[in-house]
Amino acid sequence: MNKKSIIVSNVSEEHDNPIAELVQMACKFDSEIILESENRRINAKSIMGIMAFNPSEGMSVDIVADGSDENEAISAIEKFLVCE
């Protein structure tokens, strides 16, 4: 299991449909990917979960991944959320 803390950038300016794009990206990985912020913990592969989580600019998020491609998954999700 691996974990990384990030601050979310303005993803809605960088992506046309950030919620769907984030879920599609997460689903490419075999690892379990969880996003955590404050008392919320959601599965990054769940569109309903991401909609409820609503990652927005300035939000502090922990990306937690567990599986064979966890490092790649964390890196990809981080790049998406910080708009690199």
N, CA, C and O atoms as CSV, one atom per row, in Angstrom:
chain,resi,resn,atom,element,x,y,z
A,1,MET,N,N,0.847,-1.187,0.000
A,1,MET,CA,C,0.000,0.000,0.000
A,1,MET,C,C,0.885,1.240,0.000
A,1,MET,O,O,1.919,1.289,0.666
A,2,ASN,N,N,0.456,2.232,-0.758
A,2,ASN,CA,C,1.202,3.477,-0.875
A,2,ASN,C,C,0.226,4.629,-0.730
A,2,ASN,O,O,-0.953,4.496,-1.056
A,3,LYS,N,N,0.724,5.773,-0.234
A,3,LYS,CA,C,-0.145,6.920,0.030
A,3,LYS,C,C,0.592,8.215,-0.299
A,3,LYS,O,O,1.795,8.328,-0.065
A,4,LYS,N,N,-0.135,9.188,-0.842
A,4,LYS,CA,C,0.455,10.488,-1.159
A,4,LYS,C,C,-0.564,11.581,-0.881
A,4,LYS,O,O,-1.730,11.461,-1.255
A,5,SER,N,N,-0.125,12.642,-0.228
A,5,SER,CA,C,-0.984,13.795,0.053
A,5,SER,C,C,-0.745,14.877,-0.989
A,5,SER,O,O,0.396,15.179,-1.340
A,6,ILE,N,N,-1.839,15.456,-1.480
A,6,ILE,CA,C,-1.748,16.507,-2.502
A,6,ILE,C,C,-2.754,17.611,-2.204
A,6,ILE,O,O,-3.641,17.456,-1.365
A,7,ILE,N,N,-2.598,18.724,-2.904
A,7,ILE,CA,C,-3.586,19.808,-2.894
A,7,ILE,C,C,-4.142,19.893,-4.312
A,7,ILE,O,O,-3.386,20.043,-5.272
A,8,VAL,N,N,-5.452,19.798,-4.440
A,8,VAL,CA,C,-6.121,19.780,-5.738
A,8,VAL,C,C,-6.065,21.162,-6.391
A,8,VAL,O,O,-6.282,22.179,-5.733
A,9,SER,N,N,-5.772,21.183,-7.692
A,9,SER,CA,C,-5.825,22.413,-8.488
A,9,SER,C,C,-7.236,22.561,-9.053
A,9,SER,O,O,-8.129,21.785,-8.713
A,10,ASN,N,N,-7.434,23.549,-9.909
A,10,ASN,CA,C,-8.750,23.784,-10.486
A,10,ASN,C,C,-8.960,22.826,-11.664
A,10,ASN,O,O,-8.753,23.193,-12.820
A,11,VAL,N,N,-9.373,21.593,-11.351
A,11,VAL,CA,C,-9.513,20.567,-12.379
A,11,VAL,C,C,-10.606,20.898,-13.394
A,11,VAL,O,O,-10.532,20.449,-14.537
A,12,SER,N,N,-11.609,21.668,-13.003
A,12,SER,CA,C,-12.694,21.978,-13.944
A,12,SER,C,C,-12.231,22.905,-15.064
A,12,SER,O,O,-12.855,22.937,-16.125
A,13,GLU,N,N,-11.161,23.654,-14.856
A,13,GLU,CA,C,-10.610,24.499,-15.923
A,13,GLU,C,C,-9.743,23.694,-16.884
A,13,GLU,O,O,-9.636,24.035,-18.062
A,14,GLU,N,N,-9.130,22.636,-16.389
A,14,GLU,CA,C,-8.193,21.849,-17.190
A,14,GLU,C,C,-8.854,20.696,-17.947
A,14,GLU,O,O,-8.308,20.212,-18.938
A,15,HIS,N,N,-10.024,20.256,-17.484
A,15,HIS,CA,C,-10.672,19.074,-18.067
A,15,HIS,C,C,-12.125,19.395,-18.401
A,15,HIS,O,O,-12.790,20.134,-17.675
A,16,ASP,N,N,-12.609,18.831,-19.505
A,16,ASP,CA,C,-13.993,19.067,-19.927
A,16,ASP,C,C,-15.000,18.427,-18.981
A,16,ASP,O,O,-16.008,19.042,-18.632
A,17,ASN,N,N,-14.729,17.204,-18.571
A,17,ASN,CA,C,-15.617,16.472,-17.677
A,17,ASN,C,C,-14.757,15.778,-16.619
A,17,ASN,O,O,-14.537,14.569,-16.691
A,18,PRO,N,N,-14.269,16.546,-15.631
A,18,PRO,CA,C,-13.261,16.009,-14.716
A,18,PRO,C,C,-13.689,14.782,-13.921
A,18,PRO,O,O,-12.860,13.909,-13.662
A,19,ILE,N,N,-14.942,14.687,-13.530
A,19,ILE,CA,C,-15.383,13.535,-12.737
A,19,ILE,C,C,-15.298,12.256,-13.561
A,19,ILE,O,O,-14.713,11.269,-13.114
A,20,ALA,N,N,-15.873,12.265,-14.750
A,20,ALA,CA,C,-15.840,11.080,-15.615
A,20,ALA,C,C,-14.410,10.734,-16.018
A,20,ALA,O,O,-14.041,9.560,-16.038
A,21,GLU,N,N,-13.605,11.742,-16.339
A,21,GLU,CA,C,-12.222,11.499,-16.755
A,21,GLU,C,C,-11.405,10.884,-15.619
A,21,GLU,O,O,-10.581,10.001,-15.854
A,22,LEU,N,N,-11.632,11.348,-14.392
A,22,LEU,CA,C,-10.910,10.810,-13.238
A,22,LEU,C,C,-11.283,9.343,-13.007
A,22,LEU,O,O,-10.405,8.517,-12.758
A,23,VAL,N,N,-12.555,9.017,-13.084
A,23,VAL,CA,C,-13.007,7.635,-12.905
A,23,VAL,C,C,-12.443,6.747,-14.013
A,23,VAL,O,O,-11.982,5.639,-13.739
A,24,GLN,N,N,-12.475,7.221,-15.265
A,24,GLN,CA,C,-11.928,6.442,-16.379
A,24,GLN,C,C,-10.446,6.166,-16.170
A,24,GLN,O,O,-9.974,5.062,-16.441
A,25,MET,N,N,-9.713,7.161,-15.691
A,25,MET,CA,C,-8.287,6.976,-15.448
A,25,MET,C,C,-8.063,5.950,-14.339
A,25,MET,O,O,-7.230,5.054,-14.474
A,26,ALA,N,N,-8.807,6.082,-13.247
A,26,ALA,CA,C,-8.650,5.156,-12.122
A,26,ALA,C,C,-8.945,3.717,-12.540
A,26,ALA,O,O,-8.283,2.784,-12.085
A,27,CYS,N,N,-9.932,3.543,-13.400
A,27,CYS,CA,C,-10.335,2.200,-13.836
A,27,CYS,C,C,-9.290,1.519,-14.710
A,27,CYS,O,O,-9.382,0.312,-14.933
A,28,LYS,N,N,-8.313,2.243,-15.207
A,28,LYS,CA,C,-7.251,1.657,-16.022
A,28,LYS,C,C,-6.266,0.852,-15.178
A,28,LYS,O,O,-5.488,0.059,-15.708
A,29,PHE,N,N,-6.305,1.062,-13.858
A,29,PHE,CA,C,-5.344,0.419,-12.963
A,29,PHE,C,C,-5.984,-0.760,-12.238
A,29,PHE,O,O,-7.174,-0.740,-11.924
A,30,ASP,N,N,-5.180,-1.784,-11.978
A,30,ASP,CA,C,-5.661,-2.952,-11.239
A,30,ASP,C,C,-5.763,-2.669,-9.744
A,30,ASP,O,O,-6.576,-3.283,-9.053
A,31,SER,N,N,-4.960,-1.759,-9.244
A,31,SER,CA,C,-4.931,-1.457,-7.814
A,31,SER,C,C,-6.239,-0.842,-7.325
A,31,SER,O,O,-6.966,-0.194,-8.079
A,32,GLU,N,N,-6.516,-1.062,-6.049
A,32,GLU,CA,C,-7.607,-0.350,-5.390
A,32,GLU,C,C,-7.114,1.071,-5.154
A,32,GLU,O,O,-6.007,1.263,-4.650
A,33,ILE,N,N,-7.922,2.075,-5.510
A,33,ILE,CA,C,-7.531,3.476,-5.348
A,33,ILE,C,C,-8.598,4.179,-4.512
A,33,ILE,O,O,-9.776,4.205,-4.868
A,34,ILE,N,N,-8.159,4.742,-3.404
A,34,ILE,CA,C,-9.061,5.430,-2.481
A,34,ILE,C,C,-8.626,6.891,-2.369
A,34,ILE,O,O,-7.435,7.186,-2.272
A,35,LEU,N,N,-9.597,7.797,-2.384
A,35,LEU,CA,C,-9.327,9.214,-2.119
A,35,LEU,C,C,-9.891,9.543,-0.742
A,35,LEU,O,O,-11.029,9.200,-0.422
A,36,GLU,N,N,-9.069,10.217,0.070
A,36,GLU,CA,C,-9.476,10.575,1.426
A,36,GLU,C,C,-9.319,12.071,1.630
A,36,GLU,O,O,-8.341,12.669,1.183
A,37,SER,N,N,-10.292,12.671,2.312
A,37,SER,CA,C,-10.214,14.074,2.697
A,37,SER,C,C,-11.108,14.267,3.904
A,37,SER,O,O,-12.288,13.917,3.885
A,38,GLU,N,N,-10.529,14.830,4.957
A,38,GLU,CA,C,-11.238,15.007,6.225
A,38,GLU,C,C,-11.809,13.660,6.659
A,38,GLU,O,O,-11.039,12.719,6.852
A,39,ASN,N,N,-13.093,13.530,6.818
A,39,ASN,CA,C,-13.690,12.268,7.272
A,39,ASN,C,C,-14.263,11.452,6.134
A,39,ASN,O,O,-14.970,10.473,6.372
A,40,ARG,N,N,-13.974,11.836,4.901
A,40,ARG,CA,C,-14.533,11.143,3.739
A,40,ARG,C,C,-13.497,10.231,3.110
A,40,ARG,O,O,-12.313,10.562,3.040
A,41,ARG,N,N,-13.963,9.075,2.654
A,41,ARG,CA,C,-13.092,8.080,2.030
A,41,ARG,C,C,-13.897,7.425,0.918
A,41,ARG,O,O,-14.914,6.785,1.185
A,42,ILE,N,N,-13.450,7.580,-0.336
A,42,ILE,CA,C,-14.225,7.049,-1.457
A,42,ILE,C,C,-13.347,6.258,-2.415
A,42,ILE,O,O,-12.131,6.440,-2.467
A,43,ASN,N,N,-13.986,5.383,-3.162
A,43,ASN,CA,C,-13.339,4.589,-4.190
A,43,ASN,C,C,-13.225,5.458,-5.447
A,43,ASN,O,O,-14.235,5.942,-5.958
A,44,ALA,N,N,-12.012,5.653,-5.938
A,44,ALA,CA,C,-11.795,6.510,-7.105
A,44,ALA,C,C,-12.387,5.920,-8.384
A,44,ALA,O,O,-12.478,6.616,-9.395
A,45,LYS,N,N,-12.792,4.646,-8.357
A,45,LYS,CA,C,-13.378,4.006,-9.534
A,45,LYS,C,C,-14.900,4.116,-9.546
A,45,LYS,O,O,-15.556,3.584,-10.442
A,46,SER,N,N,-15.458,4.801,-8.560
A,46,SER,CA,C,-16.914,4.955,-8.445
A,46,SER,C,C,-17.331,6.358,-8.875
A,46,SER,O,O,-16.972,7.339,-8.226
A,47,ILE,N,N,-18.084,6.455,-9.962
A,47,ILE,CA,C,-18.502,7.782,-10.425
A,47,ILE,C,C,-19.390,8.470,-9.398
A,47,ILE,O,O,-19.291,9.683,-9.209
A,48,MET,N,N,-20.252,7.716,-8.739
A,48,MET,CA,C,-21.108,8.316,-7.700
A,48,MET,C,C,-20.269,8.785,-6.516
A,48,MET,O,O,-20.538,9.828,-5.921
A,49,GLY,N,N,-19.253,7.998,-6.186
A,49,GLY,CA,C,-18.362,8.381,-5.091
A,49,GLY,C,C,-17.605,9.663,-5.401
A,49,GLY,O,O,-17.505,10.549,-4.553
A,50,ILE,N,N,-17.071,9.764,-6.617
A,50,ILE,CA,C,-16.336,10.965,-7.026
A,50,ILE,C,C,-17.267,12.170,-7.079
A,50,ILE,O,O,-16.877,13.272,-6.692
A,51,MET,N,N,-18.486,11.971,-7.552
A,51,MET,CA,C,-19.446,13.084,-7.594
A,51,MET,C,C,-19.721,13.603,-6.181
A,51,MET,O,O,-19.781,14.813,-5.965
A,52,ALA,N,N,-19.886,12.700,-5.231
A,52,ALA,CA,C,-20.142,13.105,-3.845
A,52,ALA,C,C,-18.897,13.720,-3.210
A,52,ALA,O,O,-18.995,14.661,-2.422
A,53,PHE,N,N,-17.742,13.190,-3.554
A,53,PHE,CA,C,-16.467,13.678,-3.010
A,53,PHE,C,C,-16.156,15.078,-3.544
A,53,PHE,O,O,-15.672,15.939,-2.809
A,54,ASN,N,N,-16.442,15.295,-4.833
A,54,ASN,CA,C,-16.273,16.573,-5.501
A,54,ASN,C,C,-14.905,17.215,-5.258
A,54,ASN,O,O,-14.825,18.249,-4.593
A,55,PRO,N,N,-13.833,16.624,-5.782
A,55,PRO,CA,C,-12.512,17.228,-5.585
A,55,PRO,C,C,-12.458,18.620,-6.209
A,55,PRO,O,O,-12.697,18.779,-7.406
A,56,SER,N,N,-12.144,19.618,-5.399
A,56,SER,CA,C,-12.161,20.998,-5.878
A,56,SER,C,C,-10.885,21.730,-5.468
A,56,SER,O,O,-10.149,21.288,-4.586
A,57,GLU,N,N,-10.647,22.847,-6.126
A,57,GLU,CA,C,-9.410,23.609,-5.946
A,57,GLU,C,C,-9.143,23.921,-4.474
A,57,GLU,O,O,-10.022,24.391,-3.751
A,58,GLY,N,N,-7.908,23.649,-4.049
A,58,GLY,CA,C,-7.478,23.938,-2.688
A,58,GLY,C,C,-7.742,22.826,-1.690
A,58,GLY,O,O,-7.300,22.899,-0.544
A,59,MET,N,N,-8.455,21.806,-2.114
A,59,MET,CA,C,-8.800,20.686,-1.237
A,59,MET,C,C,-7.576,19.811,-0.988
A,59,MET,O,O,-6.842,19.486,-1.921
A,60,SER,N,N,-7.359,19.433,0.254
A,60,SER,CA,C,-6.276,18.521,0.602
A,60,SER,C,C,-6.799,17.092,0.481
A,60,SER,O,O,-7.809,16.740,1.090
A,61,VAL,N,N,-6.106,16.270,-0.308
A,61,VAL,CA,C,-6.559,14.907,-0.584
A,61,VAL,C,C,-5.393,13.941,-0.402
A,61,VAL,O,O,-4.268,14.216,-0.821
A,62,ASP,N,N,-5.679,12.813,0.227
A,62,ASP,CA,C,-4.725,11.709,0.290
A,62,ASP,C,C,-5.141,10.689,-0.752
A,62,ASP,O,O,-6.289,10.247,-0.778
A,63,ILE,N,N,-4.202,10.315,-1.612
A,63,ILE,CA,C,-4.437,9.264,-2.600
A,63,ILE,C,C,-3.815,7.996,-2.021
A,63,ILE,O,O,-2.616,7.958,-1.746
A,64,VAL,N,N,-4.629,6.966,-1.838
A,64,VAL,CA,C,-4.158,5.703,-1.283
A,64,VAL,C,C,-4.393,4.618,-2.329
A,64,VAL,O,O,-5.504,4.460,-2.835
A,65,ALA,N,N,-3.346,3.880,-2.642
A,65,ALA,CA,C,-3.483,2.803,-3.631
A,65,ALA,C,C,-2.843,1.535,-3.089
A,65,ALA,O,O,-1.822,1.576,-2.403
A,66,ASP,N,N,-3.463,0.412,-3.411
A,66,ASP,CA,C,-2.969,-0.872,-2.959
A,66,ASP,C,C,-3.117,-1.878,-4.098
A,66,ASP,O,O,-4.229,-2.181,-4.528
A,67,GLY,N,N,-1.997,-2.385,-4.577
A,67,GLY,CA,C,-2.038,-3.369,-5.650
A,67,GLY,C,C,-0.757,-3.387,-6.457
A,67,GLY,O,O,0.217,-2.718,-6.112
A,68,SER,N,N,-0.763,-4.147,-7.521
A,68,SER,CA,C,0.444,-4.366,-8.317
A,68,SER,C,C,0.945,-3.117,-9.035
A,68,SER,O,O,2.141,-3.000,-9.304
A,69,ASP,N,N,0.048,-2.185,-9.347
A,69,ASP,CA,C,0.461,-0.966,-10.051
A,69,ASP,C,C,0.160,0.296,-9.234
A,69,ASP,O,O,-0.165,1.348,-9.784
A,70,GLU,N,N,0.277,0.162,-7.911
A,70,GLU,CA,C,-0.096,1.269,-7.014
A,70,GLU,C,C,0.721,2.536,-7.244
A,70,GLU,O,O,0.169,3.635,-7.188
A,71,ASN,N,N,2.008,2.413,-7.498
A,71,ASN,CA,C,2.831,3.614,-7.705
A,71,ASN,C,C,2.419,4.367,-8.960
A,71,ASN,O,O,2.339,5.595,-8.957
A,72,GLU,N,N,2.158,3.630,-10.031
A,72,GLU,CA,C,1.720,4.252,-11.275
A,72,GLU,C,C,0.347,4.897,-11.103
A,72,GLU,O,O,0.086,5.976,-11.636
A,73,ALA,N,N,-0.523,4.227,-10.356
A,73,ALA,CA,C,-1.872,4.752,-10.123
A,73,ALA,C,C,-1.816,6.065,-9.349
A,73,ALA,O,O,-2.488,7.031,-9.711
A,74,ILE,N,N,-1.024,6.101,-8.295
A,74,ILE,CA,C,-0.906,7.325,-7.494
A,74,ILE,C,C,-0.339,8.451,-8.337
A,74,ILE,O,O,-0.824,9.580,-8.269
A,75,SER,N,N,0.668,8.163,-9.122
A,75,SER,CA,C,1.286,9.182,-9.968
A,75,SER,C,C,0.288,9.753,-10.969
A,75,SER,O,O,0.220,10.969,-11.150
A,76,ALA,N,N,-0.485,8.891,-11.618
A,76,ALA,CA,C,-1.455,9.348,-12.616
A,76,ALA,C,C,-2.569,10.176,-11.979
A,76,ALA,O,O,-2.947,11.218,-12.515
A,77,ILE,N,N,-3.094,9.728,-10.852
A,77,ILE,CA,C,-4.169,10.461,-10.171
A,77,ILE,C,C,-3.647,11.809,-9.670
A,77,ILE,O,O,-4.335,12.825,-9.765
A,78,GLU,N,N,-2.428,11.805,-9.139
A,78,GLU,CA,C,-1.827,13.067,-8.676
A,78,GLU,C,C,-1.707,14.056,-9.837
A,78,GLU,O,O,-2.112,15.211,-9.702
A,79,LYS,N,N,-1.159,13.623,-10.972
A,79,LYS,CA,C,-0.999,14.516,-12.123
A,79,LYS,C,C,-2.330,15.072,-12.589
A,79,LYS,O,O,-2.423,16.236,-12.979
A,80,PHE,N,N,-3.363,14.239,-12.547
A,80,PHE,CA,C,-4.699,14.683,-12.951
A,80,PHE,C,C,-5.230,15.758,-11.979
A,80,PHE,O,O,-5.712,16.805,-12.411
A,81,LEU,N,N,-5.137,15.493,-10.690
A,81,LEU,CA,C,-5.738,16.402,-9.695
A,81,LEU,C,C,-4.956,17.691,-9.476
A,81,LEU,O,O,-5.532,18.706,-9.084
A,82,VAL,N,N,-3.646,17.660,-9.727
A,82,VAL,CA,C,-2.861,18.894,-9.582
A,82,VAL,C,C,-2.618,19.567,-10.934
A,82,VAL,O,O,-1.922,20.578,-11.021
A,83,CYS,N,N,-3.203,18.988,-11.983
A,83,CYS,CA,C,-3.175,19.553,-13.338
A,83,CYS,C,C,-1.768,19.759,-13.877
A,83,CYS,O,O,-1.437,20.831,-14.384
A,84,GLU,N,N,-0.948,18.732,-13.765
A,84,GLU,CA,C,0.416,18.782,-14.331
A,84,GLU,C,C,0.409,18.301,-15.759
A,84,GLU,O,O,1.456,18.269,-16.405
